[in-house]
Structures are given as structure tokens and as C-alpha cells.
Amino acid sequence: MSIANIIKSIQDIMRQDVGVDGDAQRIAQIVWMIFLKIFDDKEIELEIMEDDYQSPLPEAYRWRNWASDDEGMTGDDLLNFVNNELFPALKDLPDVEENTRGFIVKEVFTDSYNYMKSGTLMRQVINKINEMDFNSSDDRHLFNDFYETFLKDLQSAGNSGEYYTPRAVTQFMVDMINPQLGETVLDPACGTGGFLTSTLENLKKQAKTVEDRKGIQESVLEIEKKPLPHLLAVTNLILHDVEVPKIHRDNSLARPLRDYSSKDKVSAVLSNPPFGGVEEDGIQANFPLSYRTKETADLFMVLILERLKENGRAAVVLPDGFLFGEGVKTRIKEKLLEECNLHTIVRLPNGVFAPYTGIKTNLLFFKKGEPTKEVWYFEHPYPDGQKSYSKTKPIRIEEFDLEKQWWENREENEYAWKVSFEEIKFKGYNLDIKNPNKVEESTHLTVPEILSKIQEKNQKIYHLTEELNRILG
């Protein structure tokens, strides 16, 4: 049976269980179980490679000893074992040090839960998972490919702007930043780890020796505050051969900016910070007075600027609201343009994040250490014959060949134009500058385009109202 069919069978079994309510619980339930299977398969590999390998898990709680026998525990016996022995033991593993395999398990299970109420159905799910061999290169490759689709189909967009970043977008951003061996790469709001798995693939192509391959694991740093995306990201990195993923479960914004020192600086940042989210008042106090705001994406931009080394590079996904926003947004953009060379803004069309949101987004590329003299814009077009993106017709990496061919030999064309720093400053640091070279098409708009324009106008009204409230105190 194919990997896709196995996962579909697991979902069908879970739908019969009264304890699993909705997609969010279903994905959490599937992934903690798959995590333990992957962890055990990886341990089998390590036992072959290392004569003295010791598992951080007590023998009774290793997948092979309670789950791998298809005729093993089931019904109430299985349910009691999972709820009353397995989970308490994994949540409270003794004597585990940070950045060890045991620490990863403990951190993953701190906020994981067993939602299933039927031990019989749980045994059926476990038996389906046992059909996958994560030490088989074919199974691992197929599951890596399927994992992306699996996340996209099941991950529910929350109310604070967390959206699955399409693989084509993450891949393009990594290709342009081009992380090198020996550099540290950070995603301060990593979600399910898409940017850093693309980074790992990029670094693996450069690795020539065993030392190079070991160095790769030290290169990627991730932070994610929510339990489910954290679990998904850890699983994702283990699938990409990172033995001990450095994914801290924390809110990147919770540490005062003044506490960062030179040792916290990184070579590159790749991120799609949550936008539209609202942070509590206590979080704002971690930032200088002139940059305090409740808007999550704005605070992440200030954090990214702080954590980049001199000559460090960044690629960040931001909504149109950041480009035209005023007040605190203006001061952040002024800081960005004075401290960094914001050399490129790729403007993405509607629907790239469909079906989660119709908000238009932009990819900002900048390098720290020299001020901006001019900003190049590139308006990404739809493929020929296509008027929008959708779940069944997502954006593809091949489409970015246009940008890649233009990147090193920049000239104005129907998609590309440049704007001087002086003009941007004159416009009050408004970066929402339309394409002057675009050939106007028919004014007939589709329903999604109309809705997107309404959303865009509402966003502008919101930011103007926020600024008016600020002025009035």
C-alpha cells in the first residue's frame, strides 16, 4: 500500500473514534505516533552505526517493545498503557540534558495528548503505521514528499495569521539566500520547519566529508511557540536526518531585545512570521519604546534586524499591510532601510496562500551593514492561462525561473522596476509602489480578485484607524 493510502486509512480509522474531534486533533494524534515510530527506526540505524549506543528511553516505552507486534496489546490494556504509563514516562524523562535525543522526546511530549478513546482503533492505527519503514530510502523519500501534502491538507489556519508556506516559495527564498556550510541559519517562527528543511537540502549538496555533514546539524536554529507545529517541525527535521533538531519551543518575542549579544547573531534569517496576530502588552515591553506594537509581524521584523550579523542576509514573507502601514511600521521601515540594503521585493499575486488567505504577500530580501540606495521590485506573474492559484493549482518552483534569470543581470521590464531611497523617503517610507511598466489588462475582475481588493482596502482602513487612535492617545 502506498504511503498516501496508509495515511488515508489512518484518518478513516480515527474518524470512528469519538475522542478525536476535528483536523487539528487528528494531525496531533497521528504525528506523535509517527514521531515515536520514526524515532525508533532511527535508533535501529544508530545501533548499527554506534557499538555503544544507549537509548534515552526506558526499554518498555520504545516503540519496538509496545507497538511493533501487530498481535500485541489492544483494547483497554493498550489504552491504559498509553494514558497511564507511556505519556507520564515520556513527559518526565529523568536526567536528560538540553540538545540531546532524550530532551527532544521530553519536550515533544510535554504538550502532546492521546485523544483516542478506543484501544481497539488505536491498535489498528499502530498496525498501519508499522507498514512504513523509515529506514527504507524509498519509504522515507515518499513520506518526505507526502508530509508536505499531509500538512497542507490537515493544518488548520489559526486566527493569528499562521499559514502553511508553499514549498515553492520556501525553496525560492533559500535558493536566493543560498546558505553556506559554517553559517548559522535562523527561523524565529518556524511553524512546521519548511524553511530549514529546504536549507538542509541546500547544505547537503555542499557537504563533502563526514565533518561537513555533522556541521550541517549545527547550522539550523528554529523557535516555535505552539505545541503542534513544534511537534511537526521536530518530526520533519528527523526525517531530514537531523539527529537532535535544535527547535526550541518558545516565543521568540518573549526575550527582551537588550538581552541579545554578539553570540546570538546569525548569518541568515529565513522566515514567514505570523501576521495579523496580536501580542499581549507584556511582550511589547521587550522592545524599544519607538517600536512597540501589538502587531506580531512588526515585532518579528525588529527582532530579525537585531539578530542578523553584519553582512547577514534575510528573506522574509510579509503582507502588503507592512509595505503601506504607518506609525510604528514607518519607523521599522526607516530602521530597515538605514541599517540594511533592502535590495529586492518580490510581489506575489493573489492566492499564493490559498485556501488559507487571500491577503497579498511580498518577499523582502535584504543584507545588513549598508544602507539602501535603491529597491528593486519584481511582480511575480501568474502562469500563462491561469488567473489565480488554488489548492489544486498551487504556485510551482519553476515559475521563479523568471526571477532567477533576472536576479544577477537586473534590468527594468514589464515585471521589474526600481525605486530610489530618496523617492521612498519622500513618500513617507511607503514601500507599496505599483508597477509603472505593467500593461493594463481588462478591468473585469473575478470574485476572488474583488474579495482580495476589499480585504486590502479593509487592511488600509484598519492601519489608518490604529494610527489615529495612537495620535489621540
C-alpha positions in Angstrom: 0.0 0.0 0.0 1.3 3.5 -0.8 2.2 6.0 1.9 -0.7 8.2 0.9 -3.1 5.3 1.2 -1.7 4.3 4.6 -2.2 7.9 5.9 -5.7 8.0 4.4 -6.5 4.6 6.1 -5.3 6.0 9.4 -7.5 9.1 9.1 -10.5 6.9 8.2 -9.9 4.8 11.3 -9.5 7.9 13.5 -12.8 9.3 12.3 -14.5 6.4 14.0 -13.0 7.3 17.4 -15.3 9.6 19.5 -12.3 11.2 21.2 -10.7 12.7 18.1 -12.5 15.9 17.2 -11.5 17.6 14.0 -8.4 18.0 11.9 -6.2 19.7 14.5 -6.6 16.8 17.0 -6.3 14.2 14.2 -3.0 15.6 13.0 -1.7 15.9 16.5 -2.6 12.3 17.2 -1.2 10.9 14.0 2.1 12.8 14.4 3.0 11.9 18.0 2.6 8.2 17.0 4.6 8.6 13.7 7.2 10.5 15.7 7.8 7.5 18.0 8.0 5.1 15.0 10.5 7.4 13.2 12.5 7.8 16.5 12.7 4.0 16.9 13.6 3.4 13.2 16.4 6.0 13.6 17.6 4.2 16.8 17.8 0.9 14.9 20.1 2.8 12.4 22.2 4.3 15.2 22.6 0.9 16.9 24.2 -0.4 13.8 26.5 2.6 13.4 27.5 3.0 17.1 28.5 0.0 19.1 27.8 1.7 22.5 24.5 3.4 21.5 22.2 3.8 24.5 18.6 4.8 24.1 17.4 7.7 26.3 14.0 5.9 26.6 13.3 3.1 29.1 13.0 -0.2 27.3 9.3 -0.6 28.0 8.5 2.7 26.2 10.4 2.1 23.0 8.1 1.6 20.0 9.5 -1.8 19.2 8.6 -3.1 22.7 5.0 -2.0 23.0 3.7 -1.2 19.4 5.6 -3.2 16.8 3.9 -6.5 17.3 0.6 -6.5 15.3 -0.9 -9.0 17.7 0.3 -7.1 20.7 -1.6 -5.0 23.3 -5.1 -3.8 22.2 -8.3 -2.6 23.7 -8.4 -1.3 27.3 -4.9 -2.8 28.0 -3.4 -0.6 25.3 -5.4 2.5 26.2 -4.4 2.2 29.9 -0.7 1.7 29.0 -0.6 4.7 26.7 -2.5 7.0 29.1 -1.1 5.9 32.4 2.4 4.7 31.7 3.7 5.8 28.3 2.7 9.5 28.4 3.7 10.1 32.1 7.0 8.5 31.5 7.9 10.4 28.3 6.7 13.7 29.8 9.0 13.3 32.7 12.1 11.5 31.4 14.8 11.8 34.2 18.3 13.1 33.7 18.0 14.5 30.2 20.3 17.3 29.1 19.4 20.0 26.7 20.2 19.3 23.0 20.1 15.5 23.5 17.7 12.9 22.0 16.0 12.4 25.3 15.5 16.1 25.7 13.7 16.2 22.3 11.3 13.5 23.3 10.5 15.1 26.6 9.9 18.5 25.0 7.7 17.0 22.3 5.5 15.1 24.8 5.2 18.0 27.3 2.2 19.3 25.4 1.2 16.2 23.5 -2.0 14.3 24.3 -3.7 11.0 23.4 -7.1 11.9 22.1 -8.2 8.4 21.2 -10.8 6.7 23.4 -10.8 3.2 21.8 -7.8 1.0 22.3 -9.0 -1.3 19.5 -9.0 1.5 17.0 -5.6 2.7 18.3 -4.2 -0.8 17.6 -5.5 -0.6 14.0 -3.8 2.8 13.6 -0.5 1.5 15.1 -0.6 -1.5 12.7 -1.0 0.8 9.7 2.0 2.9 10.9 4.0 -0.3 11.2 3.6 -0.7 7.5 6.0 2.2 7.0 9.8 1.6 7.3 11.6 5.0 7.8 15.0 3.3 7.4 13.9 2.4 3.8 15.1 5.1 1.5 12.0 4.6 -0.7 9.6 4.9 2.2 11.4 7.9 3.7 11.5 9.7 0.3 7.8 9.0 -0.3 6.9 10.1 3.2 9.0 13.3 2.9 7.1 14.2 -0.3 3.8 13.2 1.3 4.5 15.1 4.5 4.1 18.4 2.7 0.8 17.5 1.2 -0.3 16.0 4.6 0.4 19.3 6.4 -1.2 21.4 3.7 -4.4 19.3 3.8 -4.7 19.0 7.5 -3.2 22.1 9.1 -6.0 24.4 10.0 -5.1 28.1 9.7 -5.4 29.8 13.1 -6.7 33.2 14.0 -3.3 34.8 14.3 -2.0 34.5 10.7 -0.1 31.2 10.7 -0.3 29.8 7.2 1.5 27.0 5.6 4.2 28.5 3.3 4.1 26.8 -0.1 7.2 24.7 -0.8 7.9 26.6 -4.0 8.1 29.9 -2.0 10.4 28.5 0.7 12.6 26.9 -1.9 13.0 30.1 -3.9 13.9 32.1 -0.8 16.5 29.5 0.2 17.9 29.4 -3.3 18.4 33.2 -3.3 19.9 33.5 0.2 22.0 30.4 -0.6 23.2 29.4 3.0 26.7 28.1 3.1 28.4 25.5 5.3 29.6 27.0 8.5 26.8 29.7 8.6 24.0 29.7 11.1 20.5 30.0 9.8 17.6 31.1 11.9 13.8 30.9 11.6 12.4 32.6 14.7 8.8 31.4 14.0 9.5 28.2 12.2 6.0 26.6 12.1 6.4 23.1 10.7 10.1 23.7 9.6 9.7 24.2 5.9 12.4 26.9 5.5 15.0 24.9 7.4 14.3 21.6 5.7 14.9 23.4 2.4 18.1 24.9 3.9 19.3 21.4 5.0 18.9 20.1 1.4 20.9 23.1 0.2 23.7 22.4 2.7 23.8 18.7 2.0 24.7 19.4 -1.7 27.8 21.3 -0.4 28.9 18.6 2.1 31.9 16.6 1.0 33.1 15.0 4.3 31.7 13.4 7.4 32.7 16.6 9.3 30.7 18.7 6.8 27.6 16.6 7.3 28.0 16.8 11.1 28.4 20.6 10.8 25.1 20.9 9.0 23.2 19.8 12.1 24.7 22.7 14.0 23.7 25.2 11.3 20.0 25.4 11.7 18.2 27.1 14.6 14.5 27.1 15.0 12.0 28.5 17.5 8.2 27.8 17.6 5.9 28.6 20.4 2.9 26.4 19.6 3.0 22.6 20.5 1.5 21.2 17.3 3.7 23.0 14.8 6.7 22.3 17.1 6.0 18.5 17.0 5.5 18.7 13.2 8.8 20.6 12.8 10.8 18.1 15.0 9.4 15.2 13.0 10.2 17.0 9.8 13.9 17.6 10.7 14.4 14.0 12.0 13.1 12.8 8.6 15.8 15.0 7.1 18.5 13.2 9.1 18.9 15.8 11.9 19.5 13.5 14.9 18.9 16.2 17.5 16.8 19.1 16.0 17.5 22.4 17.6 13.9 23.6 17.7 13.2 25.4 20.9 9.6 25.6 22.0 9.3 29.2 23.0 8.0 32.6 21.9 10.9 34.4 20.2 9.4 37.7 21.1 9.4 36.9 24.9 13.1 37.7 25.4 14.0 41.4 25.8 15.8 42.7 22.8 18.6 44.2 25.0 19.5 40.7 26.2 20.8 39.6 22.8 24.6 39.8 22.5 27.0 39.1 19.6 26.9 35.4 20.2 23.2 35.4 19.4 23.8 36.9 15.9 23.2 34.7 12.9 24.4 34.6 9.3 21.0 34.3 7.7 17.3 34.5 8.5 14.5 32.8 6.5 11.1 33.3 7.9 7.3 33.8 7.4 6.4 35.4 10.7 2.8 35.3 11.8 1.0 38.4 10.5 -2.3 39.8 11.6 -1.6 38.4 15.1 -1.8 40.5 18.3 0.7 40.2 21.1 0.0 40.8 24.7 1.2 44.1 26.4 4.0 42.3 28.3 5.6 41.2 25.0 5.7 44.8 23.8 7.8 45.8 26.8 10.7 43.7 25.5 11.2 46.2 22.6 12.4 49.8 22.5 9.6 52.3 23.0 9.5 53.6 19.4 8.9 50.1 18.0 6.3 48.9 20.5 3.2 47.5 18.8 0.8 44.6 19.2 1.2 43.5 15.5 3.2 40.3 15.6 4.9 40.6 12.2 6.2 44.1 13.0 7.8 42.8 16.2 9.4 39.9 14.4 10.9 42.4 11.9 12.6 44.3 14.7 13.8 41.0 16.2 15.3 39.9 12.8 17.1 43.2 12.4 18.6 42.7 15.8 19.7 39.1 15.3 21.4 39.5 11.9 25.2 39.8 11.9 26.9 42.5 9.9 26.7 41.3 6.2 24.0 38.8 7.3 21.2 38.1 4.8 17.5 37.7 5.2 14.4 36.7 3.2 11.1 37.4 4.9 7.4 37.0 3.9 5.3 40.0 4.8 1.8 41.2 3.8 1.0 44.3 1.8 0.0 46.0 5.1 3.6 46.2 6.2 4.6 48.0 3.0 2.0 50.8 3.2 1.4 50.8 7.0 2.2 54.0 9.0 3.1 54.8 12.6 5.3 52.1 14.1 5.5 50.4 10.7 7.1 53.6 9.3 9.7 53.6 12.0 10.6 49.9 11.4 10.9 50.5 7.6 13.1 53.5 8.3 15.3 51.4 10.5 15.3 48.6 7.9 16.4 51.0 5.0 19.1 52.7 7.1 20.7 49.6 8.6 20.2 47.2 5.7 20.3 47.1 1.9 16.7 46.2 1.0 17.7 45.2 -2.5 14.7 43.3 -3.6 10.9 43.0 -3.0 9.2 40.2 -4.9 5.5 41.0 -5.1 3.4 37.8 -5.1 -0.1 37.8 -6.7 -3.4 36.8 -5.0 -4.0 33.2 -4.0 -0.4 32.1 -3.2 -1.6 31.1 0.3 -4.9 29.8 -0.9 -7.1 28.4 0.7 -5.9 30.0 4.0 -5.9 33.6 3.0 -6.3 36.0 0.0 -4.1 38.6 1.5 -1.3 39.6 -0.9 2.2 38.9 0.3 5.7 40.0 -0.5 9.2 38.5 -0.2 11.6 41.0 1.2 15.4 40.3 0.6 17.9 42.4 2.5 21.5 42.5 3.7 22.6 44.1 6.9 25.5 46.5 7.2 24.9 49.1 4.4 22.0 51.5 3.8 19.6 51.1 1.0 20.2 53.2 -2.1 17.5 51.7 -4.3 14.9 49.0 -4.1 14.2 46.7 -7.0 10.7 45.3 -7.3 9.7 42.2 -9.2 6.0 41.5 -9.8 5.5 37.7 -10.0 3.0 36.9 -12.8 0.6 34.1 -12.9 1.5 31.2 -15.3 0.1 31.6 -18.8 -3.6 30.8 -18.9 -4.0 31.0 -15.1 -5.8 33.8 -13.3 -5.3 32.6 -9.7 -3.8 29.9 -7.5 -5.7 27.3 -5.6 -5.2 24.1 -3.6 -5.2 22.1 -6.7 -3.1 24.6 -8.7 -0.5 25.9 -6.3 2.5 28.1 -7.2 5.4 26.0 -8.6 9.1 26.4 -8.1 9.6 26.5 -11.9 7.7 29.8 -12.1 10.5 31.5 -10.2 12.9 30.9 -13.1 11.8 34.4 -14.3 13.2 36.0 -11.1 16.3 33.8 -11.1 17.3 34.7 -14.7 16.8 38.4 -13.9 18.5 38.3 -10.4 22.1 38.8 -11.4 21.5 41.0 -14.5 18.8 43.4 -13.4 17.0 45.5 -16.0 13.6 47.1 -16.0 11.0 45.1 -17.8 7.2 44.5 -17.7 7.7 42.8 -14.3 10.7 44.6 -12.8 11.3 48.3 -11.8 13.5 50.2 -9.3 12.8 53.0 -6.9 15.4 55.2 -5.2 15.7 55.6 -1.5 15.0 59.3 -1.8 11.7 58.7 -3.5 10.7 56.1 -0.8 11.7 58.6 1.9 9.7 61.3 0.2 6.6 59.0 0.2 6.9 58.6 3.9 8.6 55.2 3.7 5.6 53.8 1.8 7.0 50.7 0.1 3.7 49.8 -1.6 4.8 51.1 -5.0 2.9 49.9 -8.0 4.5 48.6 -11.2 4.9 51.5 -13.6 5.7 49.2 -16.5 2.6 47.0 -16.2 0.4 46.7 -19.3 -3.1 47.3 -18.0 -5.5 44.4 -18.8 -9.2 44.2 -18.9 -10.9 45.7 -15.8 -13.2 42.6 -15.5 -12.3 41.1 -12.1 -13.0 37.6 -10.8 -14.8 37.2 -7.5 -11.6 36.2 -5.6 -9.9 39.3 -7.0 -12.8 41.5 -5.9 -12.7 39.9 -2.4 -8.9 40.4 -2.2 -9.3 44.1 -3.1 -11.9 44.5 -0.4 -9.6 42.8 2.1 -6.8 45.1 1.0 -8.9 48.2 1.5 -10.1 47.0 4.9 -6.5 46.4 5.9 -5.6 50.0 5.0 -8.6 51.3 7.0 -7.5 49.2 10.0 -4.0 50.6 9.9 -5.2 54.2 9.5 -7.7 53.8 12.4 -4.9 52.3 14.5 -2.7 55.3 13.7 -5.5 57.7 14.5 -6.1 56.0 17.9 -2.4 56.3 18.6 -2.4 60.1 17.8 -5.4 60.6 20.0 -3.7 58.7 22.9 
